[in-house]
Amino acid sequence: MHPLVPVAVTATTEIIRGALRLRVNVAYTQALRGAGLLPLVLPVLAPEDADAALDGVAGLVLTGGEDVDPARYGTAPHPKLGDVHAGRDAFEIALVQAARARGLPTLAICRGVQILNVALGGTLVQDIATEWSNPIVHDGDWARKARVHEVEVTPGSRLARALGTERPVVNSMHHQAVGTVAPSLAMVARAPDGIVEGVEWPTDDWWMVGVQWHPEELWASDEPWDRNLFAAFTEVVRRGVTVS
Ligand code: MN
């Protein structure tokens, strides 16, 4: 049996040293490779390419990045709205729909869970510090690997089973969050201030877990939770692949 199963990893584009380039944090590809998967970085393509882009992979990872354009969920831009990327929004919304249609195992991280929620009809909190009542700090000046706030995970949820805990302490590098949860999704994790930190697809026809924190930065941490999450993703990805 081939030990490495390919999964698609989304990326962004950014002008670096005068040229428009494709970019993704290496932490994602290292964590996925460490979990026994073969990460294949997808360029930002046109929405009509999304279905074809998922042919030949056994899973999808939606990565972090820019704020989602609030026009995508019918809201005017907040003064604290950060950079948006219209092409990336369009492509990733199409990827979510294509992954859902084929039941492709999907792990959505940070912006990933936000775009997924928007793609399925939910909304976002555009700026936690100014729009949420009594928020804790979710975007402090701390290390990417620092576990800074607790999360309460719904007992028995796919996320709780994957992590192996209902009370992880996680890193936090976001000023936006899921607002109204899409009707088809289950909210399965909250921070102490009530901010949504995890959602999932509630039935067994689609393994989809989305988290607001960055498990890829915590994959080699002393605590096993985030490693467990990648291991659970790997297990379901491998199960979906016929190998000879
Ligand atoms: Mn947080």
Boltz pocket constraint, residues with backbone or C-beta under 6 A from the ligand:
constraints:
  - pocket:
      binder: B
      contacts: [[A, 137], [A, 138], [A, 149], [A, 171], [A, 172], [A, 173], [A, 174], [A, 191], [A, 197], [A, 212], [A, 213]]
      max_distance: 6.0
